[in-house]
Amino acid sequence: MIDHHEAREAQENGAALIDVRERDEWEAGHVAGALFYPVTRISSDPDVDVDPTTPIVTYCKAGGRAQRAAEVLEAAGYTNVRAMRGGFEDWRAAGYPTE
């Protein structure tokens, strides 16, 4: 797992950030430019709209769902997946871009 500072650096270097929270959490605010794929959806269908070689960072509220989603994506053939520990609130508290 990586922290929110490392996730921001990864995003600046071309990583796709995937929000794996539920829709109501997403609609209340999310990382600017992130993709929305709830962990429940990833668990049943791990096909996300990202090239399998593109770095991916999954995130949620605290890290548990992000870690589960990262494991499923790796098992599905995505080659560079990391989960962000801490979650969206740490990202927002750091002043990083949100929508």
N, C-alpha and C positions, 0 to 999 in steps of 0.2 A: 504494500500500500504506500501511497505517497500523500503528502500533506497538500493543503490548498495552494501554497506558494509554488510547489513543484507542479501542481496541476495547471496553474496559470502559465508558468513557463512552458509547459508542454503545449498548451493551447496556442501560445504565441509562436511556437515552432511548428504548428500545423496539425497537432493532435485534435481529434474529434472528441468533444465532451458529450457524454450521454447521461441524461438525467433519468434515473430509474425509479423515481418516486411515483406516487399516484397523481392522477390528473389534477385534483384539487390543490396538491402541493405545488405542482408545476405552474398552475394558473396564478397562485399567490406570489410567484417570483421564481426565476431560474437564471442560470448563468447565461449571459448574452452569447448568442450563437450556438447554444447547446441543442442537441437533438433530444426528442422525447420518446423513450421506449421504456415503459414501466417494467420492472423486474418480472412481474407475472407474465407479461407478453414475451419477454426475452426467454423465459423458462420454457414456454411452449413453442416459440418460433424465434430462434436466435438470428434470423436473417435481418440485419440492420442495414440501412442505406449508407454503408461505409465500405470502401475497398478493404479487403482482408489484411492488406499490408500497412494500412494507415494506422498510426498510433491512436489508441482509444483510451480515454480516461472515463470511467463510470463514477457517478456520484449520487448520493442520496441525502438523507438527513444526518446520519451518524456514521455510516460506513458499512453496516452489515449487508444491506441490500446491494450496495455497490460491489462488495466483494463477491456475493453470490452471482451477480450478473457477469462480472469479469470472468469468473470460472466457467460459466456456461458459454460465453463468447469464445474463450480460449479453446474449449472442447469442440466448438463448432468450426474452428480453423482460423480465427482471427489471431494474428501472430504477435501483436504488441499491445496487450491490454493491461491496464493498471487501474486499481480502484483508489479513490480518494477517501482517506479517513477524515473524520470530523464532519464533513459535509457542507451543504449549501450555506448554513448560517456562518460558518467560519469564513467561507468565500465572501459573503456579503459584509461581514464585520471587517474584513481586510480592505474593503472599498473597491473590490474588483467589479468589473462591469456585470450588471444584471438587467433583466428585462421583466 
